[in-house]
Amino acid sequence: MTAPYLGDPRRTIEVLQKYEFVFQKKFGQNFLIDTHVLDKIVAAAKISKEDFVLEIGPGIGTMTQYLASAAREVFAVEIDRALIPILEDTLQDYSNVTILNEDILKVDIRKLAEEHNHGKPIKVVANLPYYITTPIIMGLFEGEVPIDSITVMVQKEVADRMQVGPGTKDYGALSLAVQYYAQPYIVANVPPNCFMPRPKVGSAVIRLTRHEEPPVKTRDTKLMFRIIRASFNQRRKTLANGLSNSAELSFSKQEIQEAIEAAGLPAGVRGEALTLEDFARLTDCFVKKHG
């Protein structure tokens, strides 16, 4: 590594003071200042000199330095314009890094993979602001972007939600969506003192390894996710009530009851008891009736 490690808190403070940087609450900025955690993230993402890495939210470039040392090329997307001159400074010794000042939700990642990686699957690494974790991850999966894996720092509660199974209080639409697209694995729990400023909650690094084929097959994936969302919108209600109260679905109560029965599910079952396979089977019962 050519420039001094930014993973050292003193170096981070130096850089922030030099540029009189002010943390922006609206961007949910918490910079990582723990070299052990940085090493763990790069190791978990299994980055090699063959890899093109998309980094979301590089901040002052702390993790970017590590990624650039391990990867063939790093493309870092940062929404905060005030961080761009800092990144140009901290990453000046790394010729394999491109910095883009943009909102990741507006970037054409498929085009990026095409231009920089010949359309082959890319690796995504990010320290995500907690308020926007779900839209970013779901956008990457649903956008048919060629992705090998997503290794992200998220709120611990969100990481737990991504990997739990039926019948637990954290199980919900996010668990099912993530598990449909990827295999989740919690790499490390990260306490607040590993960040500057310290967040109020604990964090976790989770790796989502993209499935080559989804673990379940259904005739209508979009309908399946509408059914999943509807069944968790009102957790305390039965599955039948959740589906009939949903503005996203237009089935009658009788059609819903018939589909639940045809899928071999108990009449009073709740959505939180259903597996991904159950939801796929239920979806196909609706499609069969209306297809």
Secondary structure as a PSIPRED ss2 file (coil, helix, strand):
# PSIPRED VFORMAT (PSIPRED V4.0)

   1 M C   1.000  0.000  0.000
   2 T C   1.000  0.000  0.000
   3 A C   1.000  0.000  0.000
   4 P C   1.000  0.000  0.000
   5 Y C   1.000  0.000  0.000
   6 L C   1.000  0.000  0.000
   7 G C   1.000  0.000  0.000
   8 D C   1.000  0.000  0.000
   9 P H   0.000  1.000  0.000
  10 R H   0.000  1.000  0.000
  11 R H   0.000  1.000  0.000
  12 T H   0.000  1.000  0.000
  13 I H   0.000  1.000  0.000
  14 E H   0.000  1.000  0.000
  15 V H   0.000  1.000  0.000
  16 L H   0.000  1.000  0.000
  17 Q H   0.000  1.000  0.000
  18 K H   0.000  1.000  0.000
  19 Y C   1.000  0.000  0.000
  20 E C   1.000  0.000  0.000
  21 F C   1.000  0.000  0.000
  22 V C   1.000  0.000  0.000
  23 F C   1.000  0.000  0.000
  24 Q C   1.000  0.000  0.000
  25 K H   0.000  1.000  0.000
  26 K H   0.000  1.000  0.000
  27 F H   0.000  1.000  0.000
  28 G C   1.000  0.000  0.000
  29 Q C   1.000  0.000  0.000
  30 N C   1.000  0.000  0.000
  31 F E   0.000  0.000  1.000
  32 L E   0.000  0.000  1.000
  33 I C   1.000  0.000  0.000
  34 D C   1.000  0.000  0.000
  35 T H   0.000  1.000  0.000
  36 H H   0.000  1.000  0.000
  37 V H   0.000  1.000  0.000
  38 L H   0.000  1.000  0.000
  39 D H   0.000  1.000  0.000
  40 K H   0.000  1.000  0.000
  41 I H   0.000  1.000  0.000
  42 V H   0.000  1.000  0.000
  43 A H   0.000  1.000  0.000
  44 A H   0.000  1.000  0.000
  45 A C   1.000  0.000  0.000
  46 K C   1.000  0.000  0.000
  47 I C   1.000  0.000  0.000
  48 S C   1.000  0.000  0.000
  49 K C   1.000  0.000  0.000
  50 E C   1.000  0.000  0.000
  51 D C   1.000  0.000  0.000
  52 F E   0.000  0.000  1.000
  53 V E   0.000  0.000  1.000
  54 L E   0.000  0.000  1.000
  55 E E   0.000  0.000  1.000
  56 I E   0.000  0.000  1.000
  57 G C   1.000  0.000  0.000
  58 P C   1.000  0.000  0.000
  59 G C   1.000  0.000  0.000
  60 I C   1.000  0.000  0.000
  61 G C   1.000  0.000  0.000
  62 T H   0.000  1.000  0.000
  63 M H   0.000  1.000  0.000
  64 T H   0.000  1.000  0.000
  65 Q H   0.000  1.000  0.000
  66 Y H   0.000  1.000  0.000
  67 L H   0.000  1.000  0.000
  68 A H   0.000  1.000  0.000
  69 S H   0.000  1.000  0.000
  70 A H   0.000  1.000  0.000
  71 A C   1.000  0.000  0.000
  72 R C   1.000  0.000  0.000
  73 E E   0.000  0.000  1.000
  74 V E   0.000  0.000  1.000
  75 F E   0.000  0.000  1.000
  76 A E   0.000  0.000  1.000
  77 V E   0.000  0.000  1.000
  78 E E   0.000  0.000  1.000
  79 I C   1.000  0.000  0.000
  80 D C   1.000  0.000  0.000
  81 R H   0.000  1.000  0.000
  82 A H   0.000  1.000  0.000
  83 L H   0.000  1.000  0.000
  84 I H   0.000  1.000  0.000
  85 P H   0.000  1.000  0.000
  86 I H   0.000  1.000  0.000
  87 L H   0.000  1.000  0.000
  88 E H   0.000  1.000  0.000
  89 D H   0.000  1.000  0.000
  90 T H   0.000  1.000  0.000
  91 L C   1.000  0.000  0.000
  92 Q C   1.000  0.000  0.000
  93 D C   1.000  0.000  0.000
  94 Y C   1.000  0.000  0.000
  95 S C   1.000  0.000  0.000
  96 N C   1.000  0.000  0.000
  97 V E   0.000  0.000  1.000
  98 T E   0.000  0.000  1.000
  99 I E   0.000  0.000  1.000
 100 L E   0.000  0.000  1.000
 101 N E   0.000  0.000  1.000
 102 E C   1.000  0.000  0.000
 103 D C   1.000  0.000  0.000
 104 I H   0.000  1.000  0.000
 105 L H   0.000  1.000  0.000
 106 K H   0.000  1.000  0.000
 107 V C   1.000  0.000  0.000
 108 D C   1.000  0.000  0.000
 109 I H   0.000  1.000  0.000
 110 R H   0.000  1.000  0.000
 111 K H   0.000  1.000  0.000
 112 L H   0.000  1.000  0.000
 113 A H   0.000  1.000  0.000
 114 E H   0.000  1.000  0.000
 115 E H   0.000  1.000  0.000
 116 H H   0.000  1.000  0.000
 117 N H   0.000  1.000  0.000
 118 H C   1.000  0.000  0.000
 119 G C   1.000  0.000  0.000
 120 K C   1.000  0.000  0.000
 121 P C   1.000  0.000  0.000
 122 I E   0.000  0.000  1.000
 123 K E   0.000  0.000  1.000
 124 V E   0.000  0.000  1.000
 125 V E   0.000  0.000  1.000
 126 A E   0.000  0.000  1.000
 127 N E   0.000  0.000  1.000
 128 L C   1.000  0.000  0.000
 129 P C   1.000  0.000  0.000
 130 Y H   0.000  1.000  0.000
 131 Y H   0.000  1.000  0.000
 132 I H   0.000  1.000  0.000
 133 T H   0.000  1.000  0.000
 134 T H   0.000  1.000  0.000
 135 P H   0.000  1.000  0.000
 136 I H   0.000  1.000  0.000
 137 I H   0.000  1.000  0.000
 138 M H   0.000  1.000  0.000
 139 G H   0.000  1.000  0.000
 140 L H   0.000  1.000  0.000
 141 F H   0.000  1.000  0.000
 142 E H   0.000  1.000  0.000
 143 G C   1.000  0.000  0.000
 144 E C   1.000  0.000  0.000
 145 V C   1.000  0.000  0.000
 146 P C   1.000  0.000  0.000
 147 I E   0.000  0.000  1.000
 148 D E   0.000  0.000  1.000
 149 S E   0.000  0.000  1.000
 150 I E   0.000  0.000  1.000
 151 T E   0.000  0.000  1.000
 152 V E   0.000  0.000  1.000
 153 M E   0.000  0.000  1.000
 154 V E   0.000  0.000  1.000
 155 Q E   0.000  0.000  1.000
 156 K H   0.000  1.000  0.000
 157 E H   0.000  1.000  0.000
 158 V H   0.000  1.000  0.000
 159 A H   0.000  1.000  0.000
 160 D H   0.000  1.000  0.000
 161 R H   0.000  1.000  0.000
 162 M H   0.000  1.000  0.000
 163 Q H   0.000  1.000  0.000
 164 V C   1.000  0.000  0.000
 165 G C   1.000  0.000  0.000
 166 P C   1.000  0.000  0.000
 167 G C   1.000  0.000  0.000
 168 T C   1.000  0.000  0.000
 169 K C   1.000  0.000  0.000
 170 D C   1.000  0.000  0.000
 171 Y C   1.000  0.000  0.000
 172 G C   1.000  0.000  0.000
 173 A H   0.000  1.000  0.000
 174 L H   0.000  1.000  0.000
 175 S H   0.000  1.000  0.000
 176 L H   0.000  1.000  0.000
 177 A H   0.000  1.000  0.000
 178 V H   0.000  1.000  0.000
 179 Q H   0.000  1.000  0.000
 180 Y H   0.000  1.000  0.000
 181 Y H   0.000  1.000  0.000
 182 A E   0.000  0.000  1.000
 183 Q E   0.000  0.000  1.000
 184 P E   0.000  0.000  1.000
 185 Y E   0.000  0.000  1.000
 186 I E   0.000  0.000  1.000
 187 V E   0.000  0.000  1.000
 188 A E   0.000  0.000  1.000
 189 N E   0.000  0.000  1.000
 190 V E   0.000  0.000  1.000
 191 P C   1.000  0.000  0.000
 192 P H   0.000  1.000  0.000
 193 N H   0.000  1.000  0.000
 194 C H   0.000  1.000  0.000
 195 F E   0.000  0.000  1.000
 196 M E   0.000  0.000  1.000
 197 P C   1.000  0.000  0.000
 198 R C   1.000  0.000  0.000
 199 P C   1.000  0.000  0.000
 200 K C   1.000  0.000  0.000
 201 V C   1.000  0.000  0.000
 202 G C   1.000  0.000  0.000
 203 S E   0.000  0.000  1.000
 204 A E   0.000  0.000  1.000
 205 V E   0.000  0.000  1.000
 206 I E   0.000  0.000  1.000
 207 R E   0.000  0.000  1.000
 208 L E   0.000  0.000  1.000
 209 T E   0.000  0.000  1.000
 210 R E   0.000  0.000  1.000
 211 H C   1.000  0.000  0.000
 212 E C   1.000  0.000  0.000
 213 E C   1.000  0.000  0.000
 214 P C   1.000  0.000  0.000
 215 P C   1.000  0.000  0.000
 216 V C   1.000  0.000  0.000
 217 K C   1.000  0.000  0.000
 218 T C   1.000  0.000  0.000
 219 R C   1.000  0.000  0.000
 220 D C   1.000  0.000  0.000
 221 T H   0.000  1.000  0.000
 222 K H   0.000  1.000  0.000
 223 L H   0.000  1.000  0.000
 224 M H   0.000  1.000  0.000
 225 F H   0.000  1.000  0.000
 226 R H   0.000  1.000  0.000
 227 I H   0.000  1.000  0.000
 228 I H   0.000  1.000  0.000
 229 R H   0.000  1.000  0.000
 230 A H   0.000  1.000  0.000
 231 S H   0.000  1.000  0.000
 232 F H   0.000  1.000  0.000
 233 N H   0.000  1.000  0.000
 234 Q C   1.000  0.000  0.000
 235 R C   1.000  0.000  0.000
 236 R C   1.000  0.000  0.000
 237 K C   1.000  0.000  0.000
 238 T C   1.000  0.000  0.000
 239 L H   0.000  1.000  0.000
 240 A H   0.000  1.000  0.000
 241 N H   0.000  1.000  0.000
 242 G H   0.000  1.000  0.000
 243 L H   0.000  1.000  0.000
 244 S H   0.000  1.000  0.000
 245 N C   1.000  0.000  0.000
 246 S C   1.000  0.000  0.000
 247 A C   1.000  0.000  0.000
 248 E C   1.000  0.000  0.000
 249 L C   1.000  0.000  0.000
 250 S C   1.000  0.000  0.000
 251 F C   1.000  0.000  0.000
 252 S C   1.000  0.000  0.000
 253 K H   0.000  1.000  0.000
 254 Q H   0.000  1.000  0.000
 255 E H   0.000  1.000  0.000
 256 I H   0.000  1.000  0.000
 257 Q H   0.000  1.000  0.000
 258 E H   0.000  1.000  0.000
 259 A H   0.000  1.000  0.000
 260 I H   0.000  1.000  0.000
 261 E H   0.000  1.000  0.000
 262 A H   0.000  1.000  0.000
 263 A C   1.000  0.000  0.000
 264 G C   1.000  0.000  0.000
 265 L C   1.000  0.000  0.000
 266 P C   1.000  0.000  0.000
 267 A C   1.000  0.000  0.000
 268 G C   1.000  0.000  0.000
 269 V C   1.000  0.000  0.000
 270 R C   1.000  0.000  0.000
 271 G H   0.000  1.000  0.000
 272 E H   0.000  1.000  0.000
 273 A H   0.000  1.000  0.000
 274 L C   1.000  0.000  0.000
 275 T C   1.000  0.000  0.000
 276 L H   0.000  1.000  0.000
 277 E H   0.000  1.000  0.000
 278 D H   0.000  1.000  0.000
 279 F H   0.000  1.000  0.000
 280 A H   0.000  1.000  0.000
 281 R H   0.000  1.000  0.000
 282 L H   0.000  1.000  0.000
 283 T H   0.000  1.000  0.000
 284 D H   0.000  1.000  0.000
 285 C H   0.000  1.000  0.000
 286 F H   0.000  1.000  0.000
 287 V H   0.000  1.000  0.000
 288 K H   0.000  1.000  0.000
 289 K H   0.000  1.000  0.000
 290 H H   0.000  1.000  0.000
 291 G C   1.000  0.000  0.000
